[in-house]
Amino acid sequence: MTSVLFLVASISCVVRDADGSIKRSSSAVRAFRKDNPCPSTGQTTGPCLGYVVDHIHPLCHCGEDTPRNLQWQAIEPALEKDKWERSICK
């Protein structure tokens, strides 16, 4: 039997602003909304009551800042997901 040892290196795949915040693409959100209207209003611009645009795979875990990594998420589950992401993305 052969044993295999995997080493996981810390990979910095996140672009950050000068203040340390993760830089997000507003053009990615616009492109996502163009093809995915708000679930509550059916509109592609303006407020979307009860929903936020959320990254499926967190940016802090090398998730892409592209429309294909975005989803509409109800506010309450989004807050829970954000709490979980903060715990894993320290």
Summary of the structure (lengths in Angstrom):
residues: 90
radius of gyration: 16.4
end to end distance: 37.1
largest distance: 59.8
contacts: 178
relative contact order: 0.15
helix: 33%
strand: 13%
